[in-house]
Amino acid sequence: MRILHTSDWHLGQNFYSKSREAE
């Protein structure tokens, strides 16, 4: 569960970064 949470967090960070870059 911990690994999954970390993976999800990393995915979110990546998505957020891409979203900001898109702007």
C-alpha positions, -999 to 999 in steps of 0.1 A, spaced: 0 0 0 28 24 8 45 18 -25 12 24 -43 7 56 -24 42 68 -34 36 59 -70 3 77 -70 19 108 -55 47 107 -81 21 104 -108 2 134 -94 34 155 -92 42 146 -128 7 155 -140 8 187 -120 41 197 -134 30 190 -170 -2 210 -164 18 240 -152 42 236 -181 12 236 -205 1 269 -192 
